Amino acid sequence: MKLTENIYMLDSSKGSYVYLVKGEEIMLIDTGLPFKRKGILKEIESMGIALTDIKHILITHHDIDHIGNAFVLQQLTGAKVWASREDIPIIYGQIDRSSFKKYLKYIFKIKVPEHINPYIPGESMNGIEIISTPGHTPGHVCLLHKDVLFLGDLLENKGGKLRPYPKAWNWNNDVLLESAKKIADIPVKWACPAHGEPVKRLL
C-alpha cells in the first residue's frame, strides 16, 4: 500500500506491519513476523528495490513480531540495525521480556542481529525523528517522517480508531498512556500502527 510518494506499507507483513521509506537512503521500519519473511522479501523486490539498496532498519521495540526478520534482513541487505538503548539488551536476551512475553522465546526461535546501533535521544536519521515513547516496552519509540507517524505498538487500529495498546501486553501501562498523550497533538496526515491499517488524519 502506497501512503505517500516515498512511504509504503508492505501488505505481505499483515499481522505486524513493516513500512518502507524512500529518502536519501532507503529504510525499513520494523521487520515483521518470522513466518512472513518470504512474502516481505518478494514484495520488496517486486517494487524494483534491490535488497542491498536498503541501508537502515529502524526497530520500534523489542517484541518478536517486530524483530522477527531483523537478522535475515541484516544479512541480505548489509543495512545498519537501530533500536533504543533500553530495548537492545532485551533483544539480546540479557534481560527478560516482561510478564508472559518472556515465554515467547520458547515458541519463536529467532536469530537476532549481529550488531544493533543505539538511537541517540532527540536525533534525526535521514529525515526521521526518533521520539521516545516508553510504556509498551521500556525503550519503545515512535518515528516521525514529515507528516507520517509510525506508532509501533503505542497505539493500535481497532475499527478505524486508534487506541492504546492492550494493557496485558504492556511493560508499564501508565507510562504508555503518558507517551500516548505526548504524541497526540503532533499534526500528521497518516498515523501508522503495526497492528491494523494506517489511519488518515485531517490536519
C-alpha positions as CSV (number, residue, x, y, z in Angstrom):
1,M,0.0,0.0,0.0
2,K,1.5,3.3,-1.1
3,L,0.8,6.0,1.5
4,T,2.8,8.9,0.1
5,E,5.3,9.3,-2.7
6,N,8.0,7.9,-0.6
7,I,6.3,5.7,2.0
8,Y,4.9,2.2,1.6
9,M,3.2,-0.3,3.9
10,L,4.2,-3.8,3.0
11,D,0.9,-5.7,2.5
12,S,2.8,-9.0,2.9
13,S,3.6,-8.2,6.5
14,K,0.0,-8.0,7.7
15,G,-0.2,-9.0,11.3
16,S,2.7,-6.7,12.3
17,Y,3.2,-4.2,9.5
18,V,6.6,-3.3,8.1
19,Y,7.0,0.1,6.4
20,L,9.4,1.1,3.7
21,V,10.7,4.7,3.5
22,K,12.4,6.1,0.4
23,G,14.6,9.1,1.2
24,E,18.2,9.9,0.8
25,E,18.7,6.3,1.8
26,I,16.0,3.5,1.8
27,M,14.9,2.4,5.3
28,L,12.7,-0.3,6.8
29,I,10.7,0.3,9.9
30,D,10.4,-3.0,11.8
31,T,10.8,-6.4,10.3
32,G,7.6,-8.3,10.9
33,L,6.8,-11.8,12.0
34,P,9.3,-14.6,11.2
35,F,7.0,-16.6,9.0
36,K,6.2,-13.6,6.8
37,R,9.8,-13.4,5.6
38,K,9.4,-14.8,2.1
39,G,6.5,-12.6,1.3
40,I,8.3,-9.5,2.6
41,L,11.4,-10.2,0.5
42,K,9.3,-10.9,-2.6
43,E,7.3,-7.7,-2.1
44,I,10.4,-5.5,-1.7
45,E,11.9,-7.0,-4.9
46,S,8.6,-6.5,-6.8
47,M,8.9,-2.8,-6.1
48,G,12.2,-2.7,-8.1
49,I,14.3,-2.3,-5.0
50,A,17.4,-4.4,-4.6
51,L,17.8,-5.6,-1.1
52,T,21.3,-4.1,-0.9
53,D,19.6,-0.7,-1.6
54,I,18.2,-0.8,2.0
55,K,20.6,1.0,4.3
56,H,18.9,1.2,7.6
57,I,16.5,-0.9,9.6
58,L,14.7,1.0,12.4
59,I,13.2,-1.1,15.2
60,T,10.4,0.5,17.2
61,H,10.8,-2.0,20.1
62,H,12.0,-5.5,21.1
63,D,8.9,-7.6,20.5
64,I,9.4,-10.7,18.4
65,D,6.9,-9.6,15.8
66,H,9.0,-6.5,15.2
67,I,12.5,-8.1,15.2
68,G,11.4,-11.4,13.7
69,N,13.3,-10.9,10.4
70,A,16.0,-8.5,11.6
71,F,18.8,-11.0,11.4
72,V,18.0,-12.2,7.9
73,L,17.4,-8.7,6.6
74,Q,20.6,-7.5,8.1
75,Q,22.5,-10.4,6.4
76,L,20.8,-9.8,3.0
77,T,20.9,-6.0,2.9
78,G,24.0,-5.1,4.8
79,A,21.9,-2.5,6.5
80,K,22.5,-1.0,9.9
81,V,20.0,-2.0,12.5
82,W,18.9,0.5,15.1
83,A,16.9,0.2,18.4
84,S,16.7,2.0,21.7
85,R,19.4,1.5,24.4
86,E,16.7,0.2,26.8
87,D,15.5,-2.5,24.4
88,I,18.8,-3.7,23.0
89,P,19.7,-5.9,26.0
90,I,16.2,-7.4,25.9
91,I,16.6,-8.2,22.2
92,Y,19.9,-10.0,23.0
93,G,18.3,-11.9,25.9
94,Q,20.4,-10.2,28.6
95,I,17.2,-9.1,30.2
96,D,13.9,-11.0,30.1
97,R,10.8,-9.6,28.4
98,S,8.1,-8.5,30.8
99,S,5.2,-10.7,32.1
100,F,4.1,-13.6,29.9
101,K,6.1,-12.3,26.9
102,K,9.3,-13.8,28.4
103,Y,8.0,-17.3,27.4
104,L,7.6,-16.4,23.7
105,K,11.2,-17.1,23.1
106,Y,10.5,-20.8,23.6
107,I,7.8,-20.7,20.9
108,F,9.5,-18.4,18.4
109,K,13.1,-19.4,17.8
110,I,14.7,-16.4,16.0
111,K,18.2,-15.2,15.4
112,V,19.0,-11.7,16.5
113,P,21.1,-9.2,14.5
114,E,24.8,-9.4,15.0
115,H,25.1,-5.7,15.9
116,I,22.5,-3.2,16.8
117,N,23.2,0.5,16.9
118,P,21.5,2.5,19.7
119,Y,19.4,5.5,18.9
120,I,20.7,8.8,20.2
121,P,17.8,10.7,22.1
122,G,16.4,13.5,20.0
123,E,18.4,12.6,16.9
124,S,17.0,12.6,13.4
125,M,18.1,10.0,10.9
126,N,17.7,10.7,7.2
127,G,14.7,12.9,7.9
128,I,13.1,10.6,10.5
129,E,12.7,11.9,14.0
130,I,13.1,9.4,16.9
131,I,10.5,10.0,19.6
132,S,10.9,8.2,22.9
133,T,7.5,6.7,23.8
134,P,8.1,4.1,26.5
135,G,5.3,2.0,28.1
136,H,4.7,-0.9,25.8
137,T,8.3,-1.7,26.3
138,P,11.0,0.2,28.3
139,G,12.6,1.6,25.1
140,H,9.7,1.9,22.7
141,V,10.0,4.6,20.1
142,C,7.7,6.2,17.5
143,L,9.2,7.5,14.3
144,L,8.1,10.7,12.5
145,H,8.8,11.3,8.8
146,K,7.4,14.7,7.7
147,D,3.7,14.2,8.2
148,V,3.7,10.4,8.7
149,L,3.9,9.0,12.2
150,F,4.9,5.4,12.7
151,L,3.4,4.2,16.0
152,G,4.9,0.8,16.6
153,D,2.8,-0.7,19.4
154,L,2.0,2.5,21.2
155,L,-1.5,2.5,19.6
156,E,-3.4,0.1,17.5
157,N,-6.2,0.5,15.0
158,K,-9.5,-1.0,16.2
159,G,-12.5,-0.4,14.0
160,G,-10.8,2.6,12.3
161,K,-9.9,4.3,15.5
162,L,-6.6,4.5,17.3
163,R,-6.5,3.3,20.9
164,P,-3.7,2.5,23.4
165,Y,-2.3,-1.0,23.0
166,P,-4.0,-3.5,25.4
167,K,-2.8,-3.3,29.0
168,A,-1.8,-7.0,29.3
169,W,0.9,-6.6,26.7
170,N,2.5,-3.5,28.1
171,W,5.6,-3.2,30.3
172,N,4.0,-0.3,32.1
173,N,0.5,0.8,31.1
174,D,0.6,4.1,33.0
175,V,3.8,5.1,31.2
176,L,2.3,4.1,27.9
177,L,-0.7,6.4,28.4
178,E,1.7,9.3,29.1
179,S,3.5,8.5,25.9
180,A,0.2,8.5,24.0
181,K,-0.5,12.0,25.3
182,K,2.9,13.1,24.2
183,I,2.3,12.3,20.5
184,A,-1.5,13.1,20.5
185,D,-1.1,16.7,19.2
186,I,1.6,16.0,16.5
187,P,0.0,17.1,13.2
188,V,0.2,14.2,10.8
189,K,-1.6,13.1,7.7
190,W,-1.0,9.4,8.4
191,A,-0.8,7.6,11.7
192,C,0.7,4.1,11.1
193,P,0.4,1.4,13.7
194,A,1.9,-2.0,13.4
195,H,-1.4,-3.6,14.1
196,G,-4.3,-2.5,12.0
197,E,-4.4,-0.3,8.9
198,P,-2.9,3.2,8.8
199,V,-5.3,5.9,9.7
200,K,-5.6,9.0,7.6
201,R,-6.0,12.2,9.6
202,L,-7.1,15.7,8.7
203,L,-4.5,18.3,9.6
